[in-house]
């Protein structure tokens, strides 16, 4: 069964918003940390999102994959840039990383279907 990463992203957005309402202190602090960590600086936000995607794959977090593929695409990442990100994740994650890299391929093709290879 393939995860619907677009639906997963939407579900997480809703649940995290609810957490923000019910647990405003920690969640607002984390939201600020997230914004500041991925904003443009010496590295562009797109690069930081791809770094977060690689880490998501290595630690095996499908929800994180949904978030960081979405945000990397929103920041302008191309399919090729995302694929190279998967290569770095494979380097660092080995066999288990390859499984989550396959999951990330599903997410990439769901968020940018027009860039999926022919026959997918």
N, C-alpha and C positions, 0 to 999 in steps of 0.2 A: 504494500500500500504506500502510495506517495503522499507525503504531507502537502497540504495546500498552504503554501507559505504566505500567500496574500491574505488568506483568511486567518492564518496564525498571527500575522502582523496586526491585523485589525482587532482580533480578539485581545491580544496583549495591550494594544493601545487603550481599549476599553477598561480592561482590568487594572492597568497601571494608573489610569485616570481615577478610577474608584479608590485605589490605594492612596493616591494623592489627596483625595478628599477625606478619607478616613484616617490617614496617617501623614498629615501634612509636613511635619518637621523632617523626618528622615527622607521622605520622597522629594520634598522641595530641595533639600540639600543634594540628593543624588542627581536630580534633574539639572541643577546648576553645575555640578561636577561634570556631567555628560556634555552639556553645552560648551563649557570652557575647554574640556579635553579635546573636542573635535572641531573647534573653531579654527579658522585659518590663522596660521602663525608662520614659523619657519617652514612647516609642512602644511600643505593645503588640506582642508577638511576631507576631501575625497581620499587622499592618501591615508589619513588617519582612520577613515571608515574601512578601508581595505585592510589596514592593520588589525582593526577590531574583528573583521571577518575572519582573517587567518587565525586569530586567537580563538574565536568562536568554534572554529572547526577543530582545533587542537584540543580544546577542553570538552568538545562534544555537546554543544548547547544548540538545539534546533531553534529555540526561540530567539537566541542571539543571532543565529544565521539569518532568520527572517528579518530581524531588525537591521542588521548591518548590510545585507544585500540591498534591502529597500533604501537605506540611507546612502549607500555608496552610489546606487543608480541615480537617486535624487541629486547627489552631488556631482553627477556627470561621468561616473565610471563607465567605461565601455566593456563589452563582453570580453575582449582580449585582456584588458587590465584585470578584470575579475578572475579570468582563467589563470593568469600569472600569479594572482594572489593565492589561488588554490594550490599552485605549485609550491609556493613558500610554505603553506600549511602542510602539504605532504612531506616536505623536508623535515619540518619540526614535529609532525604528528605520527609519522610512520603508518603502519597498517590501520590502526583505529582512525587516524586522520584521513586515510583514503576513503573510509566509509562516510565520514561527515563531509568530505569534499564532494562525494557523489550526491549527498543531500543538498549541498550548496549549489550544485549544477541544476537540480530541480528548481531551487529558489531563483536562480539567475534566469532560467528559461520562463518562469512564471512572471517575474517582474519585468523582463524585457523579451517578450515572446517573438517580436519581430526580428530579433537577432539570434534566435535558435537555429541550429543547423537544419538544413532541409531534411525532412523525413522524421523529425522529432515529434 
